[in-house]
């Protein structure tokens, strides 16, 4: 084995220019794969985290009738005596945090035009635990229970010319269809880093939202975070039974995987990008195939002589595959180093899409961060070696087929 390895190293160094060319293609392929994997997984993680924090939770409990018309935000299809539901949820194993919310629509006037925005009634203390709300405040402070205050998005404040201390007049419909209004003092301005949220959302204390909307002791949803997000479907099914113990399916617990496009998009993206990674390495490995095939044909006479001296077919194949593995190993190692460095840079600095994301109507961060992971680097490194070896299989088989007498007549 040591002899074959030594022989393979000598052959790799024999034509250094061709070896370097082949190595560069594998190196760049591994580097690109690690970079793309890091960026895509980081981007998907950012989108999912934002979706869970701002919209879905890991589980959301709502009125079953509310689900049928959710886009209309029907306030009359709410959760009555929600504290009883909260008590049931809090006792459920695997639940990390439970908090009530009220979502409602408001038409705000701007430059003579009505602009739809969303108001969300929250418990500030619970939301601090749910999404580190205070860290998203870029000016002022978070709202306080019992006070007629609001936190508005940064783009919302810019569009409506609001600053901390100004008054936001909210006019909306109650759950019974009558008109209700309230003047809210802007206590702070927040930024989630997603235009769809920062431009169209304001938060107010949940007790004041109940008063404004005439739904005392009622909420539109119960937001739940779990210790393990992957158990959401199982715990949601458990909650359905416990909350509706009377037999009437009045409320529905929905896992985050069932809500919106995010989970479906995430699963599709994983398969699509894994396919892209494989394609990149597949085409890069063609240079290895070309290098090995040319090396085999150039050394036909040498191979014939060695077979005549007793080298077995398996040893001939082993030498060719070892040459490919050596090129793949060192190229992949260098590619993994640079890919890891880029991945780390992405995880720290991110890529800012700036104003280009302001017109996007989905909750997508304007700065995307990569996910630095030694696992991605290691797998990228192994994939580079594996594809290098696979590419050398055909040249290895071709070399093993040389007959000594035939090979000695070559070149």
Protein Blocks (a to p, Z undefined) as FASTA:
>chain_A
ZZmmmmmmmmmmmmmmlmmmmmmmmmmmmmmmmmmmmmmmmmmmmmmmmmmmmmnombdc
ddfklmmmmmnopaklccehkllmmmmmmmpghiabdcddddddddddeehiacdddddd
ddfklmmmmnommlmpcghcdddehiacddddfklmmmnopaehiacddddddfkopacd
dddddfbdcdehiaklmmmgccddfklmmmmnopghiafbdcdddfblklmmmmmmmmmm
mmmmnopafbccddfklgojklmmmmmmmmmmmmmmmmmmmmmmmmmmmmmmmmmmmmmm
mmmmmmmnopafklmmmmmmmmmmmmmmmmmmmmmmmmmmmmmmmmmnopaekjmlmmpc
bdcdfbdcddddfklmmmmmmmmmmmmmmmmmmmmmmmmmpcfklmmmgZZ
